[in-house]
Amino acid sequence: MSVDLQRHELIKFRLRSGGSSFAQVAKSEGVLPSSVTVVSQGYRRSHRIQAAIARVIGTTPQELFPERYPVKEDDVPM
């Protein structure tokens, strides 16, 4: 588990800048806002919530949470 509160604040900023919030992401996914918060902070993991956050801010879960998606040998370009 990798807690990253600076990234959490950046995610909040990017959501707000795009006119969204953790509460709106939570509503769209049918979960509690606290669930989105703990995933963003790094206390918990949920691919579904990570993907929803990334989609709203216009990136991928892999770019937003790189340590949660290790690169496989097959994915490394030669």
Backbone as JSON Lines, residues from 0, in Angstrom:
{"i":0,"aa":"M","n":[0.86,-1.18,0.0],"ca":[0.0,0.0,0.0],"c":[0.9,1.24,0.0]}
{"i":1,"aa":"S","n":[0.63,2.12,-0.93],"ca":[1.43,3.34,-1.06],"c":[0.52,4.56,-0.9]}
{"i":2,"aa":"V","n":[0.58,5.18,0.27],"ca":[-0.23,6.36,0.53],"c":[0.49,7.57,-0.07]}
{"i":3,"aa":"D","n":[-0.24,8.35,-0.86],"ca":[0.35,9.53,-1.5],"c":[-0.67,10.67,-1.42]}
{"i":4,"aa":"L","n":[-0.55,11.44,-0.35],"ca":[-1.52,12.51,-0.13],"c":[-1.3,13.69,-1.07]}
{"i":5,"aa":"Q","n":[-0.09,13.88,-1.58],"ca":[0.14,14.95,-2.56],"c":[-0.59,14.61,-3.86]}
{"i":6,"aa":"R","n":[-0.51,13.36,-4.29],"ca":[-1.23,12.97,-5.5],"c":[-2.73,13.1,-5.27]}
{"i":7,"aa":"H","n":[-3.19,12.74,-4.09],"ca":[-4.6,12.87,-3.75],"c":[-5.06,14.33,-3.93]}
{"i":8,"aa":"E","n":[-4.26,15.27,-3.43],"ca":[-4.62,16.69,-3.58],"c":[-4.59,17.11,-5.05]}
{"i":9,"aa":"L","n":[-3.66,16.59,-5.81],"ca":[-3.6,16.9,-7.24],"c":[-4.83,16.33,-7.96]}
{"i":10,"aa":"I","n":[-5.24,15.13,-7.59],"ca":[-6.44,14.53,-8.2],"c":[-7.66,15.38,-7.87]}
{"i":11,"aa":"K","n":[-7.79,15.81,-6.61],"ca":[-8.91,16.68,-6.24],"c":[-8.9,17.95,-7.07]}
{"i":12,"aa":"F","n":[-7.71,18.54,-7.23],"ca":[-7.58,19.76,-8.02],"c":[-8.0,19.52,-9.47]}
{"i":13,"aa":"R","n":[-7.52,18.42,-10.05],"ca":[-7.85,18.13,-11.45],"c":[-9.35,17.85,-11.62]}
{"i":14,"aa":"L","n":[-9.95,17.18,-10.65],"ca":[-11.39,16.94,-10.72],"c":[-12.15,18.26,-10.67]}
{"i":15,"aa":"R","n":[-11.79,19.1,-9.69],"ca":[-12.47,20.41,-9.56],"c":[-12.27,21.25,-10.81]}
{"i":16,"aa":"S","n":[-11.06,21.25,-11.36],"ca":[-10.77,22.03,-12.57],"c":[-11.64,21.59,-13.73]}
{"i":17,"aa":"G","n":[-11.98,20.31,-13.74],"ca":[-12.83,19.78,-14.8],"c":[-14.31,19.81,-14.46]}
{"i":18,"aa":"G","n":[-14.64,20.42,-13.32],"ca":[-16.05,20.54,-12.95],"c":[-16.62,19.3,-12.29]}
{"i":19,"aa":"S","n":[-15.77,18.48,-11.69],"ca":[-16.25,17.27,-11.04],"c":[-15.75,17.23,-9.6]}
{"i":20,"aa":"S","n":[-16.01,16.1,-8.94],"ca":[-15.6,15.93,-7.54],"c":[-15.59,14.45,-7.21]}
{"i":21,"aa":"F","n":[-15.04,14.13,-6.03],"ca":[-15.08,12.75,-5.57],"c":[-16.53,12.3,-5.4]}
{"i":22,"aa":"A","n":[-17.39,13.19,-4.93],"ca":[-18.79,12.84,-4.73],"c":[-19.46,12.47,-6.06]}
{"i":23,"aa":"Q","n":[-19.13,13.21,-7.12],"ca":[-19.72,12.89,-8.43],"c":[-19.19,11.57,-8.98]}
{"i":24,"aa":"V","n":[-17.9,11.32,-8.79],"ca":[-17.34,10.03,-9.22],"c":[-18.01,8.91,-8.44]}
{"i":25,"aa":"A","n":[-18.17,9.1,-7.13],"ca":[-18.81,8.09,-6.29],"c":[-20.23,7.81,-6.75]}
{"i":26,"aa":"K","n":[-20.98,8.87,-7.04],"ca":[-22.37,8.7,-7.48],"c":[-22.43,7.92,-8.8]}
{"i":27,"aa":"S","n":[-21.52,8.23,-9.72],"ca":[-21.53,7.55,-11.01],"c":[-21.18,6.07,-10.88]}
{"i":28,"aa":"E","n":[-20.41,5.73,-9.84],"ca":[-19.99,4.33,-9.63],"c":[-20.86,3.6,-8.61]}
{"i":29,"aa":"G","n":[-21.78,4.33,-7.99],"ca":[-22.66,3.7,-7.01],"c":[-21.94,3.31,-5.72]}
{"i":30,"aa":"V","n":[-20.97,4.12,-5.32],"ca":[-20.23,3.88,-4.08],"c":[-20.27,5.13,-3.21]}
{"i":31,"aa":"L","n":[-19.8,5.01,-1.99],"ca":[-19.73,6.15,-1.1],"c":[-18.57,7.06,-1.48]}
{"i":32,"aa":"P","n":[-18.71,8.36,-1.28],"ca":[-17.6,9.28,-1.55],"c":[-16.33,8.91,-0.77]}
{"i":33,"aa":"S","n":[-16.49,8.38,0.42],"ca":[-15.32,7.98,1.2],"c":[-14.55,6.85,0.52]}
{"i":34,"aa":"S","n":[-15.23,6.02,-0.24],"ca":[-14.56,4.94,-0.98],"c":[-13.65,5.53,-2.04]}
{"i":35,"aa":"V","n":[-14.12,6.55,-2.72],"ca":[-13.3,7.21,-3.75],"c":[-12.12,7.91,-3.09]}
{"i":36,"aa":"T","n":[-12.35,8.53,-1.95],"ca":[-11.28,9.23,-1.24],"c":[-10.17,8.27,-0.81]}
{"i":37,"aa":"V","n":[-10.51,7.14,-0.2],"ca":[-9.47,6.22,0.28],"c":[-8.7,5.58,-0.86]}
{"i":38,"aa":"V","n":[-9.34,5.4,-2.02],"ca":[-8.62,4.89,-3.19],"c":[-7.67,5.96,-3.71]}
{"i":39,"aa":"S","n":[-8.13,7.19,-3.79],"ca":[-7.29,8.28,-4.25],"c":[-6.08,8.49,-3.33]}
{"i":40,"aa":"Q","n":[-6.3,8.37,-2.04],"ca":[-5.22,8.55,-1.07],"c":[-4.22,7.4,-1.08]}
{"i":41,"aa":"G","n":[-4.67,6.23,-1.5],"ca":[-3.79,5.06,-1.52],"c":[-4.0,4.09,-0.39]}
{"i":42,"aa":"Y","n":[-5.0,4.32,0.45],"ca":[-5.27,3.41,1.55],"c":[-5.94,2.12,1.08]}
{"i":43,"aa":"R","n":[-6.66,2.21,-0.02],"ca":[-7.33,1.05,-0.6],"c":[-7.12,1.07,-2.11]}
{"i":44,"aa":"R","n":[-7.37,-0.07,-2.74],"ca":[-7.28,-0.17,-4.2],"c":[-8.58,-0.67,-4.77]}
{"i":45,"aa":"S","n":[-8.96,-0.11,-5.89],"ca":[-10.13,-0.56,-6.63],"c":[-9.91,-0.15,-8.08]}
{"i":46,"aa":"H","n":[-9.74,-1.14,-8.94],"ca":[-9.52,-0.81,-10.35],"c":[-10.7,-0.01,-10.9]}
{"i":47,"aa":"R","n":[-11.89,-0.39,-10.52],"ca":[-13.09,0.3,-11.02],"c":[-13.07,1.78,-10.63]}
{"i":48,"aa":"I","n":[-12.75,2.09,-9.38],"ca":[-12.73,3.48,-8.93],"c":[-11.55,4.22,-9.53]}
{"i":49,"aa":"Q","n":[-10.39,3.57,-9.59],"ca":[-9.22,4.19,-10.23],"c":[-9.53,4.54,-11.68]}
{"i":50,"aa":"A","n":[-10.18,3.63,-12.38],"ca":[-10.54,3.87,-13.79],"c":[-11.54,5.0,-13.91]}
{"i":51,"aa":"A","n":[-12.49,5.08,-12.99],"ca":[-13.49,6.15,-13.03],"c":[-12.84,7.52,-12.8]}
{"i":52,"aa":"I","n":[-11.95,7.6,-11.82],"ca":[-11.25,8.86,-11.56],"c":[-10.44,9.25,-12.79]}
{"i":53,"aa":"A","n":[-9.69,8.31,-13.33],"ca":[-8.84,8.59,-14.49],"c":[-9.67,9.05,-15.68]}
{"i":54,"aa":"R","n":[-10.78,8.39,-15.92],"ca":[-11.65,8.73,-17.05],"c":[-12.14,10.17,-16.94]}
{"i":55,"aa":"V","n":[-12.54,10.56,-15.74],"ca":[-13.07,11.92,-15.53],"c":[-12.0,12.98,-15.76]}
{"i":56,"aa":"I","n":[-10.76,12.69,-15.36],"ca":[-9.71,13.7,-15.53],"c":[-8.94,13.53,-16.83]}
{"i":57,"aa":"G","n":[-9.34,12.58,-17.65],"ca":[-8.77,12.45,-18.99],"c":[-7.42,11.77,-19.07]}
{"i":58,"aa":"T","n":[-7.24,10.73,-18.26],"ca":[-5.99,9.98,-18.32],"c":[-6.32,8.5,-18.13]}
{"i":59,"aa":"T","n":[-5.31,7.69,-17.89],"ca":[-5.52,6.26,-17.65],"c":[-5.16,5.93,-16.2]}
{"i":60,"aa":"P","n":[-5.71,4.85,-15.67],"ca":[-5.33,4.44,-14.33],"c":[-3.82,4.17,-14.22]}
{"i":61,"aa":"Q","n":[-3.25,3.63,-15.29],"ca":[-1.83,3.31,-15.31],"c":[-0.97,4.57,-15.2]}
{"i":62,"aa":"E","n":[-1.4,5.66,-15.81],"ca":[-0.65,6.91,-15.73],"c":[-0.89,7.61,-14.38]}
{"i":63,"aa":"L","n":[-2.08,7.47,-13.84],"ca":[-2.43,8.13,-12.59],"c":[-1.85,7.41,-11.38]}
{"i":64,"aa":"F","n":[-1.83,6.09,-11.42],"ca":[-1.34,5.26,-10.31],"c":[-0.3,4.26,-10.82]}
{"i":65,"aa":"P","n":[0.84,4.71,-11.32],"ca":[1.78,3.79,-11.97],"c":[2.3,2.67,-11.07]}
{"i":66,"aa":"E","n":[2.44,2.93,-9.78],"ca":[2.96,1.9,-8.89],"c":[1.95,0.77,-8.67]}
{"i":67,"aa":"R","n":[0.71,0.99,-9.02],"ca":[-0.32,-0.04,-8.88],"c":[-0.44,-0.91,-10.12]}
{"i":68,"aa":"Y","n":[0.26,-0.53,-11.18],"ca":[0.21,-1.25,-12.45],"c":[1.63,-1.51,-12.92]}
{"i":69,"aa":"P","n":[2.29,-2.5,-12.33],"ca":[3.68,-2.76,-12.73],"c":[3.78,-3.17,-14.2]}
{"i":70,"aa":"V","n":[4.86,-2.76,-14.82],"ca":[5.1,-3.09,-16.23],"c":[5.51,-4.54,-16.32]}
{"i":71,"aa":"K","n":[4.88,-5.26,-17.23],"ca":[5.22,-6.68,-17.46],"c":[6.32,-6.74,-18.51]}
{"i":72,"aa":"E","n":[7.12,-7.8,-18.49],"ca":[8.19,-7.94,-19.46],"c":[7.67,-7.88,-20.89]}
{"i":73,"aa":"D","n":[6.5,-8.42,-21.12],"ca":[5.92,-8.43,-22.48],"c":[5.55,-7.02,-22.94]}
{"i":74,"aa":"D","n":[5.36,-6.08,-21.98],"ca":[4.94,-4.72,-22.31],"c":[6.11,-3.79,-22.59]}
{"i":75,"aa":"V","n":[7.33,-4.23,-22.33],"ca":[8.51,-3.37,-22.5],"c":[8.91,-3.38,-23.97]}
{"i":76,"aa":"P","n":[8.97,-2.18,-24.62],"ca":[9.37,-2.14,-26.04],"c":[10.84,-2.49,-26.19]}
{"i":77,"aa":"M","n":[11.17,-3.13,-27.3],"ca":[12.56,-3.51,-27.57],"c":[13.16,-2.68,-28.64]}
